[in-house]
Amino acid sequence: MSNPVRPDIAAFEELQYLIYQVGEELSGFRKRAQQAEQRLKTIASGKPGASPLAAEERVAQLEAENARLRQRLATAEAQSAKMLDQVRFLRQQHVLEGES
């Protein structure tokens, strides 16, 4: 005859297993959090002796540069469109002169 497992013992073993799994998961989260904190410290420092605001200042500089580049791109697009219109006009003139 098989030995029946008491329900309370089975529930306790399941609870033990779940607690172990939660502990392992918590350990993984803690490791990831520590790695993220270390990366943040590295990024924030930037250079030896730099203030933690160095990264924020660099982001602000990059955003300003990005805005300037976007403006230059918009200007170049407008100039390109104007030149394309001139080429179309000249082509039309050439075609019309050929028909005369």
BELLIN-V361765 format. One record per residue. N is the residue number from 1. PSI is psi in degrees with one decimal (* if undefined). NEAR is the number of other C-alpha atoms within 12 Angstrom. D_FIRST is the distance of its C-alpha to the first C-alpha in Angstrom with 1 decimal. Layout:
BEGIN
n & psi & near & d_first
N & PSI & NEAR & D_FIRST
N & PSI & NEAR & D_FIRST
END
This chain:
BEGIN
n & psi & near & d_first
1 & 141.5 & 3 & 0.0
2 & 153.0 & 4 & 3.8
3 & 109.8 & 5 & 6.5
4 & 140.1 & 9 & 9.0
5 & 130.7 & 11 & 12.5
6 & 140.9 & 10 & 15.2
7 & -36.3 & 10 & 18.0
8 & -33.5 & 11 & 20.6
9 & -40.7 & 12 & 19.2
10 & -41.9 & 13 & 18.9
11 & -39.6 & 13 & 22.5
12 & -42.7 & 14 & 23.7
13 & -39.5 & 15 & 22.6
14 & -41.5 & 14 & 24.3
15 & -41.4 & 14 & 27.3
16 & -45.2 & 14 & 27.5
17 & -44.6 & 14 & 27.5
18 & -41.1 & 14 & 30.2
19 & -40.6 & 14 & 32.3
20 & -45.7 & 14 & 32.2
21 & -42.8 & 14 & 33.3
22 & -40.8 & 14 & 36.0
23 & -43.0 & 14 & 37.2
24 & -42.5 & 14 & 37.5
25 & -42.0 & 14 & 39.4
26 & -38.8 & 14 & 41.6
27 & -42.3 & 14 & 42.4
28 & -42.8 & 14 & 43.5
29 & -40.9 & 14 & 45.7
30 & -41.9 & 14 & 47.2
31 & -44.4 & 14 & 48.0
32 & -39.6 & 14 & 49.6
33 & -41.2 & 14 & 51.6
34 & -40.0 & 14 & 52.9
35 & -41.6 & 14 & 54.0
36 & -41.3 & 15 & 55.7
37 & -40.7 & 14 & 57.5
38 & -43.3 & 14 & 58.7
39 & -41.1 & 14 & 60.0
40 & -42.2 & 18 & 61.8
41 & -41.8 & 20 & 63.4
42 & -45.0 & 19 & 64.5
43 & -44.9 & 22 & 65.9
44 & -35.6 & 23 & 67.6
45 & -36.6 & 20 & 69.2
46 & -69.3 & 20 & 70.7
47 & 159.0 & 14 & 72.8
48 & 127.7 & 12 & 72.8
49 & -1.3 & 11 & 74.4
50 & 152.9 & 17 & 74.4
51 & 157.6 & 17 & 73.6
52 & -17.2 & 18 & 70.4
53 & -6.0 & 18 & 72.7
54 & -41.9 & 21 & 73.7
55 & -41.1 & 20 & 70.9
56 & -39.1 & 18 & 72.0
57 & -40.1 & 18 & 75.6
58 & -40.0 & 19 & 74.7
59 & -42.3 & 16 & 72.9
60 & -41.9 & 14 & 76.0
61 & -43.9 & 14 & 78.2
62 & -36.8 & 14 & 76.1
63 & -39.8 & 14 & 76.1
64 & -42.7 & 14 & 79.9
65 & -39.9 & 14 & 80.3
66 & -41.8 & 14 & 78.1
67 & -42.8 & 14 & 80.3
68 & -42.7 & 14 & 83.4
69 & -37.8 & 14 & 82.0
70 & -40.2 & 14 & 81.1
71 & -43.5 & 14 & 84.7
72 & -39.6 & 14 & 86.1
73 & -42.2 & 14 & 83.9
74 & -41.1 & 14 & 85.1
75 & -44.5 & 14 & 88.7
76 & -39.6 & 14 & 88.2
77 & -41.3 & 14 & 86.7
78 & -41.7 & 14 & 89.8
79 & -39.9 & 14 & 92.2
80 & -42.7 & 14 & 90.4
81 & -40.2 & 14 & 90.6
82 & -43.5 & 14 & 94.3
83 & -39.1 & 14 & 95.0
84 & -40.0 & 14 & 93.2
85 & -40.5 & 14 & 95.4
86 & -41.0 & 14 & 98.5
87 & -41.4 & 14 & 97.4
88 & -42.4 & 14 & 96.9
89 & -46.3 & 14 & 100.3
90 & -37.2 & 14 & 102.0
91 & -41.6 & 14 & 100.3
92 & -41.4 & 14 & 101.5
93 & -41.1 & 14 & 105.0
94 & -42.3 & 13 & 105.0
95 & -42.3 & 12 & 103.9
96 & -38.5 & 11 & 106.6
97 & -33.9 & 10 & 109.3
98 & -28.2 & 9 & 108.4
99 & -23.4 & 8 & 108.9
100 & * & 7 & 112.4
END
